[in-house]
Amino acid sequence: MITTRLKSHSIIIQALVTISLSTPVWADEQDALNFSAGAALTFEDNLFRLPDSANTRQSLGKSQRSDRIFVTNAGIKIDKPYSLQRFQVDLNFVDNRYDTYSYLDYTAFNYRAAWLWQLTPNIKGTLSADQQQVLNSFSEFRDFNNQLNIRRSIQTNENRIFDIDGLIGGGWHLLGGVSELRSRNSVAFNAVGDFVQTGANIGVKYIAASENSIALIQRAYNGEYQGRIADAPNQLDSGFKQRETEVQLQWRLTGKSLIDAKLGYVDREHDHFSSRDYDGVTSRLAYNWQPTGKLGIITSLSRNLYSYQQAANSYYVADTFAITPVWQVTTKTSLSMRYDYTKRDYRGAVVAVAEQREDDVQSLMLSADWRPTRTIKVTGSLRHEMRNSTYNQPNAFGGDLEYDANTASIGAQLLF
């Protein structure tokens, strides 16, 4: 039975669409100042990403795995050029309400503020700050001993960046910058601990007259885990150093195709416990093809390394294939699909393990966008997600990390 709460949610969505269709054009995306408001209704059939064998009543206190989430948002966006300078501000409040598991309710405050500065036509850069808040995915942020995946954990990421790009002649650019990243979870989770990471980068870039480009960038970071002292029994460190070297390439093959590639090497060393150290190659190769004016397809292969510290692993290597076709059906309607396949190899065990954990993660999403006017956008999506894993540990969650999950969502966004 649909609750009164959900009925009111549906009424709000209908009202947003109705008002926008009957309202004259109030704003344009190119305006210096815009306001926005929106609402969306999402259905999750396996909210906690549990395997079929899981005892949900024991782990969750209820037999129901599904939930409906109602999301409302309101924001303001400023984009103002002034002489050679440009100032941007994007503020957004996002309220998430769960119909069954209401203890997961939360309101996120996301923002980005940037100064796109320019001293001369040849010397420019960006000074920016941003924050993103999101509920941690139950597919990863779970602790079987503490049953973390029945608790709400909000991750907050804050970035501070200053960078500079100086044209020195003949298509050659000198690059540089400094940055700070702060990441924290509202519930302690050692596998991905809270940390502050500061760093600097320097590089050189060549841009040809055809706008094809190649760049070489070197980065160095110092990281400190917040609220953690070196823990010898669990080999959990208090800090780390990371070095990255990366070559980037953008090359237009034809008027309809573009190669976007990078090849890098990452090396992380921890302050006390070398058992957690890792290094390896990172890469991405993306082919952007637009066979017609209405159809575009992006295909990519990538490899990345991620810190994930448990007794049986210190990090994992993620190899991903993705394909995303987008069809602009009309000037107001577009359809898209995205398929991802990722193979994750978990490495760096600090205890003896019989078998190294390996995961296969797949997702398929179909989505549609409709813009009946410049002030309204209506979206809908369907997504199927699944994971196979070699992980096997008896517990209330079913003894493994395998799951299937389906998500359906519809929403509307109004621009003032």
C-alpha positions as CSV (number, residue, x, y, z in Angstrom):
1,M,0.0,0.0,0.0
2,I,1.3,3.4,-0.9
3,T,1.9,5.5,2.2
4,T,0.7,9.1,2.7
5,R,4.3,10.1,2.6
6,L,4.8,8.6,-0.8
7,K,1.6,10.1,-2.1
8,S,2.8,13.6,-1.2
9,H,6.1,12.8,-2.9
10,S,4.3,11.9,-6.2
11,I,2.2,15.0,-5.9
12,I,5.3,17.2,-5.7
13,I,6.9,15.6,-8.8
14,Q,3.6,16.1,-10.7
15,A,3.4,19.7,-9.6
16,L,7.0,20.4,-10.7
17,V,6.3,19.0,-14.2
18,T,2.9,20.8,-14.5
19,I,4.2,24.2,-13.4
20,S,7.2,24.0,-15.7
21,L,5.1,23.1,-18.7
22,S,2.7,26.0,-18.1
23,T,5.3,28.6,-17.1
24,P,7.1,31.0,-19.5
25,V,10.8,30.9,-19.9
26,W,12.1,32.4,-16.6
27,A,15.8,31.7,-17.0
28,D,18.4,30.4,-19.3
29,E,21.5,28.2,-18.6
30,Q,23.7,31.0,-20.0
31,D,22.4,33.6,-17.4
32,A,24.8,34.8,-14.8
33,L,22.4,33.8,-12.0
34,N,20.1,30.8,-12.0
35,F,18.0,29.1,-9.3
36,S,16.9,25.4,-9.5
37,A,14.6,23.1,-7.7
38,G,13.9,19.4,-8.3
39,A,12.5,16.2,-7.1
40,A,13.0,12.5,-7.9
41,L,11.5,9.2,-6.8
42,T,13.8,6.1,-6.8
43,F,12.9,2.4,-6.1
44,E,15.7,0.0,-5.0
45,D,14.9,-3.7,-4.9
46,N,18.1,-4.6,-3.0
47,L,19.0,-1.5,-1.1
48,F,21.8,-3.1,1.0
49,R,23.3,-5.1,-1.8
50,L,22.8,-8.4,-0.1
51,P,23.2,-11.9,-1.5
52,D,20.1,-14.1,-2.0
53,S,21.2,-16.3,1.0
54,A,21.3,-13.4,3.4
55,N,19.1,-13.5,6.6
56,T,17.7,-10.0,6.3
57,R,15.6,-10.2,9.4
58,Q,18.7,-11.1,11.5
59,S,21.0,-8.5,9.8
60,L,18.4,-5.7,9.2
61,G,15.6,-6.4,11.7
62,K,13.2,-6.5,8.8
63,S,12.5,-9.0,6.0
64,Q,12.2,-6.2,3.4
65,R,15.2,-5.5,1.2
66,S,13.6,-2.9,-1.0
67,D,12.9,0.8,-0.4
68,R,11.6,3.9,-2.0
69,I,13.8,7.0,-1.8
70,F,12.4,10.5,-2.3
71,V,15.0,13.2,-3.2
72,T,14.4,16.9,-3.3
73,N,17.0,19.5,-4.1
74,A,17.3,23.2,-4.4
75,G,20.3,25.2,-5.6
76,I,21.8,28.4,-6.9
77,K,24.3,28.9,-9.7
78,I,26.4,31.9,-10.5
79,D,28.7,32.2,-13.6
80,K,29.9,35.7,-14.1
81,P,32.7,36.8,-16.4
82,Y,34.5,40.1,-15.6
83,S,37.2,41.3,-17.9
84,L,39.7,38.4,-18.1
85,Q,38.3,36.8,-15.0
86,R,35.4,34.4,-14.5
87,F,33.7,33.6,-11.2
88,Q,31.6,30.5,-10.6
89,V,29.5,29.4,-7.6
90,D,27.3,26.3,-7.5
91,L,25.4,25.6,-4.2
92,N,23.0,22.6,-3.9
93,F,21.0,21.2,-1.0
94,V,19.9,17.6,-1.5
95,D,17.4,16.0,0.9
96,N,17.1,12.2,0.9
97,R,14.1,10.5,2.5
98,Y,13.7,6.7,2.8
99,D,10.2,5.2,3.1
100,T,11.1,2.0,5.0
101,Y,14.6,2.5,6.4
102,S,14.1,6.0,7.5
103,Y,17.2,6.1,9.8
104,L,19.1,6.5,6.5
105,D,17.6,9.9,5.9
106,Y,20.1,12.7,5.3
107,T,20.5,16.1,3.8
108,A,23.7,16.8,1.8
109,F,25.2,20.2,1.2
110,N,27.2,20.2,-2.0
111,Y,29.1,23.2,-3.4
112,R,31.7,24.4,-5.8
113,A,33.3,27.8,-5.9
114,A,35.9,28.7,-8.5
115,W,37.9,31.7,-9.8
116,L,39.0,31.1,-13.3
117,W,41.8,33.7,-13.2
118,Q,43.9,35.1,-16.0
119,L,46.8,37.5,-15.7
120,T,47.5,37.7,-19.4
121,P,46.2,35.8,-22.4
122,N,49.2,33.4,-21.9
123,I,49.0,32.9,-18.1
124,K,45.9,31.5,-16.5
125,G,44.6,29.1,-14.0
126,T,42.0,28.1,-11.5
127,L,41.4,28.6,-7.8
128,S,38.6,26.4,-6.5
129,A,37.0,24.7,-3.5
130,D,34.2,22.1,-3.6
131,Q,32.4,19.7,-1.3
132,Q,30.4,16.5,-2.1
133,Q,28.4,14.5,0.5
134,V,26.9,11.1,-0.3
135,L,25.7,8.0,1.5
136,N,28.4,5.3,1.2
137,S,27.5,2.4,-1.0
138,F,26.5,-0.7,1.0
139,S,28.3,-2.8,-1.6
140,E,31.7,-1.7,-0.2
141,F,31.2,0.1,3.1
142,R,30.4,-2.9,5.2
143,D,32.0,-4.5,8.2
144,F,30.6,-7.9,9.0
145,N,31.9,-7.9,12.6
146,N,30.3,-4.6,13.4
147,Q,27.4,-4.9,10.9
148,L,28.3,-1.5,9.5
149,N,26.0,-2.0,6.5
150,I,22.9,-1.5,8.8
151,R,24.3,1.9,9.8
152,R,24.2,5.1,7.9
153,S,27.7,6.3,6.8
154,I,27.9,9.7,5.0
155,Q,31.1,10.4,3.2
156,T,32.2,14.0,2.8
157,N,35.0,14.9,0.3
158,E,36.4,18.5,0.3
159,N,38.8,19.6,-2.4
160,R,41.0,22.8,-2.5
161,I,42.9,23.3,-5.8
162,F,45.1,26.0,-7.2
163,D,46.6,25.5,-10.7
164,I,48.5,27.5,-13.3
165,D,48.9,27.1,-17.0
166,G,51.5,29.3,-18.7
167,L,52.1,29.4,-22.5
168,I,55.8,29.8,-23.1
169,G,55.6,29.7,-27.0
170,G,55.4,27.3,-29.9
171,G,52.5,25.5,-28.4
172,W,54.4,24.6,-25.2
173,H,52.8,25.1,-21.8
174,L,54.2,24.9,-18.3
175,L,51.7,23.4,-15.7
176,G,51.8,23.5,-11.9
177,G,49.5,23.5,-8.9
178,V,48.9,22.6,-5.3
179,S,45.9,20.8,-3.8
180,E,44.3,19.5,-0.6
181,L,41.8,16.7,-0.3
182,R,39.9,15.9,3.0
183,S,37.8,12.8,3.1
184,R,35.8,11.6,6.1
185,N,33.0,9.2,6.9
186,S,30.4,9.7,9.6
187,V,31.0,6.2,10.8
188,A,34.5,4.9,11.3
189,F,35.6,2.5,8.6
190,N,39.2,1.3,8.6
191,A,39.3,-0.1,5.1
192,V,38.9,3.5,3.8
193,G,40.0,5.7,6.7
194,D,39.4,9.4,7.1
195,F,42.4,11.3,5.7
196,V,43.9,14.6,4.7
197,Q,46.0,14.6,1.6
198,T,48.1,17.6,0.4
199,G,50.2,17.7,-2.7
200,A,51.7,19.5,-5.6
201,N,52.1,18.8,-9.3
202,I,54.3,20.1,-12.1
203,G,54.2,19.3,-15.8
204,V,54.6,20.3,-19.4
205,K,52.1,20.2,-22.2
206,Y,52.2,20.6,-26.0
207,I,49.2,21.7,-27.9
208,A,49.5,21.6,-31.7
209,A,47.7,23.9,-34.1
210,S,45.2,21.1,-34.7
211,E,44.4,21.2,-31.0
212,N,45.9,17.7,-30.5
213,S,47.9,17.6,-27.2
214,I,50.3,15.6,-25.1
215,A,51.3,16.3,-21.5
216,L,53.7,14.9,-18.9
217,I,52.7,15.5,-15.3
218,Q,54.4,14.6,-12.0
219,R,52.5,14.6,-8.7
220,A,53.6,14.2,-5.1
221,Y,51.2,13.8,-2.1
222,N,51.5,13.5,1.7
223,G,48.6,11.9,3.5
224,E,47.6,11.7,7.1
225,Y,44.9,9.4,8.5
226,Q,42.7,11.4,10.9
227,G,42.1,10.1,14.4
228,R,44.4,7.1,13.9
229,I,47.7,6.2,15.4
230,A,49.9,3.5,14.0
231,D,48.3,0.2,14.8
232,A,50.9,-2.6,14.6
233,P,48.6,-5.6,15.2
234,N,46.3,-4.6,12.3
235,Q,49.0,-2.9,10.3
236,L,47.0,0.3,10.0
237,D,49.2,3.3,9.5
238,S,48.9,6.9,10.5
239,G,50.1,8.3,7.2
240,F,51.5,7.8,3.7
241,K,53.3,9.3,0.8
242,Q,52.3,8.9,-2.9
243,R,54.0,9.7,-6.1
244,E,52.4,9.7,-9.5
245,T,53.8,10.1,-13.1
246,E,51.4,10.4,-15.9
247,V,51.4,11.0,-19.7
248,Q,48.1,12.4,-21.2
249,L,47.2,12.4,-24.9
250,Q,44.2,13.9,-26.7
251,W,44.3,13.2,-30.5
252,R,41.5,13.9,-33.0
253,L,41.7,11.1,-35.6
254,T,39.0,12.5,-37.9
255,G,36.2,15.1,-37.6
256,K,34.1,12.4,-36.0
257,S,36.5,10.5,-33.7
258,L,38.8,11.4,-30.8
259,I,41.3,9.5,-28.7
260,D,41.6,10.4,-25.0
261,A,44.4,8.4,-23.3
262,K,46.6,8.4,-20.3
263,L,49.4,6.2,-19.0
264,G,50.8,6.5,-15.5
265,Y,52.6,4.9,-12.6
266,V,51.5,5.3,-8.9
267,D,53.7,4.4,-5.9
268,R,52.3,4.6,-2.4
269,E,54.5,4.2,0.7
270,H,53.2,4.1,4.3
271,D,55.0,5.8,7.2
272,H,55.4,2.7,9.3
273,F,54.1,-0.5,7.7
274,S,55.6,-1.4,4.4
275,S,53.2,-4.4,4.2
276,R,50.5,-1.9,3.0
277,D,52.7,-0.3,0.3
278,Y,51.7,-0.7,-3.4
279,D,52.7,0.5,-6.8
280,G,51.7,-0.2,-10.4
281,V,50.6,1.1,-13.7
282,T,47.4,3.1,-14.2
283,S,45.9,3.8,-17.6
284,R,42.8,4.9,-19.6
285,L,42.1,4.6,-23.3
286,A,38.8,6.2,-24.5
287,Y,37.6,6.4,-28.1
288,N,34.9,9.0,-28.7
289,W,33.1,8.4,-32.0
290,Q,30.2,10.4,-33.4
291,P,29.1,8.6,-36.6
292,T,26.1,11.0,-37.1
293,G,25.0,14.4,-35.7
294,K,22.6,12.7,-33.4
295,L,24.6,9.6,-32.3
296,G,27.7,9.4,-30.2
297,I,29.5,6.5,-28.7
298,I,32.3,6.5,-26.1
299,T,34.2,3.3,-25.5
300,S,36.9,3.0,-22.8
301,L,39.4,0.7,-21.1
302,S,41.0,1.7,-17.8
303,R,43.1,0.4,-15.0
304,N,43.3,2.0,-11.5
305,L,44.7,1.2,-8.1
306,Y,42.6,1.9,-4.9
307,S,43.6,1.7,-1.2
308,Y,41.3,-0.7,0.7
309,Q,42.8,-1.9,3.9
310,Q,41.6,-5.1,5.6
311,A,43.5,-8.1,6.9
312,A,43.2,-10.0,3.6
313,N,44.1,-7.0,1.4
314,S,45.7,-3.6,1.3
315,Y,44.5,-2.4,-2.1
316,Y,42.8,-3.5,-5.2
317,V,43.4,-3.2,-9.0
318,A,40.4,-2.4,-11.0
319,D,40.3,-3.1,-14.8
320,T,37.2,-1.6,-16.4
321,F,35.6,-1.7,-19.8
322,A,32.8,0.8,-20.5
323,I,30.6,1.7,-23.5
324,T,28.2,4.6,-23.6
325,P,26.1,5.3,-26.6
326,V,24.0,8.5,-26.6
327,W,21.2,9.2,-29.1
328,Q,19.8,12.7,-29.5
329,V,16.4,11.7,-30.7
330,T,15.1,15.2,-31.1
331,T,16.2,18.6,-29.9
332,K,14.3,18.0,-26.7
333,T,14.7,14.3,-26.2
334,S,17.8,12.1,-25.7
335,L,18.3,8.4,-24.9
336,S,21.5,6.8,-23.5
337,M,22.9,3.5,-22.3
338,R,25.9,2.7,-20.2
339,Y,27.4,-0.7,-19.7
340,D,30.4,-1.2,-17.3
341,Y,32.3,-4.4,-16.5
342,T,35.0,-4.2,-13.8
343,K,37.4,-6.9,-12.6
344,R,38.8,-6.2,-9.2
345,D,41.9,-8.1,-7.8
346,Y,42.4,-7.5,-4.1
347,R,46.1,-7.6,-3.1
348,G,48.5,-7.0,-0.2
349,A,47.2,-9.3,2.5
350,V,48.8,-8.8,5.9
351,V,47.7,-12.3,7.1
352,A,47.9,-15.7,5.4
353,V,44.9,-16.2,3.1
354,A,43.8,-19.3,1.3
355,E,42.6,-17.4,-1.7
356,Q,43.0,-13.9,-3.0
357,R,39.6,-12.1,-3.3
358,E,38.5,-11.3,-6.8
359,D,35.3,-9.5,-7.8
360,D,33.5,-9.2,-11.1
361,V,31.1,-6.2,-11.1
362,Q,28.7,-5.4,-14.0
363,S,26.1,-2.7,-14.4
364,L,23.8,-1.7,-17.2
365,M,21.8,1.6,-17.2
366,L,19.2,2.9,-19.6
367,S,18.2,6.6,-19.2
368,A,16.1,9.2,-21.0
369,D,16.1,13.0,-20.8
370,W,13.3,15.2,-22.0
371,R,13.5,19.0,-22.1
372,P,10.0,20.4,-23.0
373,T,11.3,23.9,-22.3
374,R,14.6,25.5,-21.5
375,T,13.5,25.7,-17.8
376,I,12.5,22.0,-17.3
377,K,14.3,18.7,-17.5
378,V,12.5,15.4,-16.9
379,T,14.7,12.3,-16.5
380,G,14.1,8.6,-16.1
381,S,16.4,5.6,-15.7
382,L,16.6,1.9,-15.2
383,R,19.7,0.2,-13.8
384,H,20.8,-3.4,-13.2
385,E,23.8,-4.1,-11.1
386,M,25.5,-7.4,-10.1
387,R,28.6,-8.7,-8.5
388,N,30.3,-12.1,-8.4
389,S,33.0,-12.6,-5.8
390,T,35.3,-15.3,-4.4
391,Y,34.9,-13.8,-0.9
392,N,33.3,-16.4,1.4
393,Q,32.8,-15.8,5.1
394,P,29.9,-17.2,7.3
395,N,27.8,-14.4,8.7
396,A,24.3,-13.0,8.8
397,F,24.7,-11.5,5.4
398,G,24.8,-14.8,3.6
399,G,28.5,-15.7,3.6
400,D,29.5,-13.9,0.4
401,L,29.6,-10.5,-1.4
402,E,27.5,-11.6,-4.4
403,Y,24.4,-9.6,-5.2
404,D,21.9,-8.5,-7.8
405,A,20.2,-5.2,-7.6
406,N,17.7,-3.2,-9.7
407,T,17.0,0.5,-9.5
408,A,14.3,2.6,-11.2
409,S,14.1,6.4,-11.0
410,I,12.1,9.3,-12.3
411,G,12.6,13.0,-11.6
412,A,12.1,16.6,-12.7
413,Q,14.4,19.6,-12.5
414,L,13.2,23.2,-12.8
415,L,15.4,26.2,-13.6
416,F,14.4,29.7,-12.5
